[in-house]
Structures are given as C-alpha cells and as structure tokens.
Amino acid sequence: MLDVLEAEDGPRAIDTHAHQPTAEFLEVAGGEMMADAARKFGTGVETWDYDEMVEEYHAAGVGRAVMLGWDAETNTGNPPVPNDYVAEVRDDYPDFLVGFGSVDPLKDDCVAEARRCVEDLDLSGFKFQQIAQGFDPSDPVHDDLWTAIEDLGVPVVFHGGSSTLGAGAPGGRGLKLKYGDPMLVDDVAADHPEMDILLAHPAFPWEKEQLAICQQKGNVHMDLSGWLPKYIDDQVLHYAGTVLQDKVMFGTDYPMIRPGRWLEQFEAYTDFPEDVQRKLLWENAEAFLGL
C-alpha cells in the first residue's frame, strides 16, 4: 500500500467514480452493451454485494467512494439504476458512499427528477454518460436542465472520451463516440460558471482538449478513472502532477477496475511527491465534494 494511505484514523483516499457491483447496474442497466465491454477485456460480468465492496476498498486504503446513478433508458432501451435505489444504498453505508443521481436528458421530466434527487433524496450530485445517453450536452435544448442543476448547487460528472460499452458489436450497438468529446462540455462550463464539473476519465482520444479545458475553466476538473495508470497518456500524468495538481482526482470506474490494482499501478508508474499524492487521492475530492 502507498505510504500516504497509511493513517491512524482510517483509510483516506476517495474514489470519485464507482458503479454498483450488483445486477442493478451490470446486468439490468448495462445489458448487452456491458457484456460487450466485458468480452472486450476477456472477462465476463460478475456481481457481488456491498459488504464485499466496502471490505475491498478499505483493504486498499480507500475510505469513501462516489456511487453513480445511471439512466440511459431512452437511447438504449435498458431500465435505469433508480435514483431511489442509489439513495437507499447510500443510506445503508453513509460513512462510505456518496450518492450521485442520474437523469435522462431525453426524458420530459428530467428537470423535475433532478430537483427531486437533491431536494427529496439528498443526493450529492449528478452523473451523465453522453455516449450511452445519446445526447450533445452543448445543445441549447438541455439548457433548462443545466440551469436547474446550477441552481441546486451540486456538482456534475460528465463522461470524457471514448467508451467500451458496445465495443466489438456491429455499429457499437448504435452508441456514438462523438458525444464523449469534452469540447461539448466546455460550452456548458462557459454558460454555467457556477456549476462545478468533473470530467470523468483521461478522455482518450481527446486528452489534450480535456487538459486545455481544465486549465482554462476554473469550474472544470477531471479524474483518472476508467484507465489503469500504466495506460494513461504521459502528458495527462505530467499535468496531474504539475499545473493541474489541484484539479485532478483519483477514480477507478469500479467494478470494471478495482481500487487495489489501480493504486498499485499508481505507485509503480508515477513518482509524485507526497503532497501531490494527497491532493490527487483525496484532498481535491474533499474540496470538490464538500466533504
């Protein structure tokens, strides 16, 4: 384990990007496109419970995780991971999980559901996966949703870069990678400066665009989820340790990537000083999430 993770008061690291390790996400919401992703990496879809999840995270030196909701029903036809379910699981593990809701921007009730997530369910933010949800966040048709979320005062996670969902299937099951271009989120950040945005993943193949956005927009941050450190572009890691050291966060994309393996590679493939490690592994997330 990294020396910086060893603390008398318990695990300190915060995973800013985790999904349910259960059938609700992996089988029901994920469907065939998730099975495609698993096959791409030479594995199958396996599930386990939340007690096992907590035990695994604590063993790796990670004290908290952001659990993300999922609603891509209009574009994929798959049922969502309900926001009520996310809130219920969060309530079962209040010292471990931070709950983020999901609303489908193509549904007529998306604004009302966003308000319900925060005002009734006390969820801490929102996650959007533009490729799976099939929408361009810069399209003015979605501005009412962004205005509502900005008014609610909670942060938002947007997907950045390509996606393995549907990988290898004919036509990628109709999922369009162009919606993962982080430049589409730059418009949202410019028009809604009070909305704190986290761009998930190193944004392959748009790494440079994402780094530029994070430098130029004070309200935009990024995480390193979805990629093991040995595969993350050298420039991304260089910026994470230097000019963007206050804006980059640790994330896994659990259960697709496990925290222990990610942190082992982080130690092996980076040589950041301890003050930078603390920023990337938990301090930046604490500030972003208001913990």
Secondary structure, 3 states (H helix, E strand, C coil): CCHHHCCCCCCCEEEEEECCCCHHHHHHHCHHHHHHHHHHCCCCCCCCCHHHHHHHHHHHCEEEEEEECECCHHHHCCCCECHHHHHHHHHHCCCCEEEEECCCCCCCCHHHHHHHHHHCCCCCEEEECHHHHCCCCCCHHHHHHHHHHHHHCCCEEEECCCCCCCCCCHHHHHCCHHHHCCHHHHHHHHHCCCCCEEEECCCCCCHHHHHHHHHHCCCEEEECCCCCHHHCCHHHHHHHHCCCCCCEECCCCECCCCHHHHHHHHHHHCCCCHHHHHHHHHHHHHHHHCC
